[in-house]
């Protein structure tokens, strides 16, 4: 490959790299935090044509976001591996929900209802089945079952009868906090619910009075980025 051809190829790679980042709604700061670029201004420079992505950035970008390396280098085929981008909306589907690019603590208000954060992305994620919305978990209370940075699909439960018996993972919203817990199978009484969290790898149970619980969202699916 001549120097001129190599420059042309890398210019195309840079343009498609920026295009894929835009499709995924990624910021330069996010790419920097994930170790894909060396500082939070690199993506802006790539978009302006002032800088080309490094080989390391290209490899990590493709690996983390299922971007097709063949498309990135040639422009041929699909942008993403498979038919759709990760969490991308299906054009033919009417079942799109919102992925909040934030933790459940930020996307649920004090009444346990989803609120706009300005970081929502329409998604279709059939692996989760029936769900209301998705968000990013930052809680360590159920590691290694649900890890920080896992994307979780949540379904709001509408009655206390759905909470008992338990044995499912949920986001429990009380008047004081929101936290990820596992509902215990055995419940002590009709006034409270037992939850399990992991403390240094050991399951520890705690009881929460029903009257302080605002909402419970069941985790019906989760996705862990490799």
Secondary structure, 3 states (H helix, E strand, C coil): CCHHHHHHHHHHHHHHHHHHHHHCCCCHHHHHHCCCCCCCCHHHHHHCCCCCCCHHHHHHHHHHHCECHHHHHHCCCCCECCCCCCCCCCCCCCCCEEEECCCHHHHECCCCCECCCCCEEEECCHHHCCCCEEEECCCCCCCCCCCCCCEEEEEECCCHHHCCCCCCEEEEEECCCEEEEEECCCCCCCCEEEEEEEECCEEEEEEEEHHHEEEEEEEEEEECCC
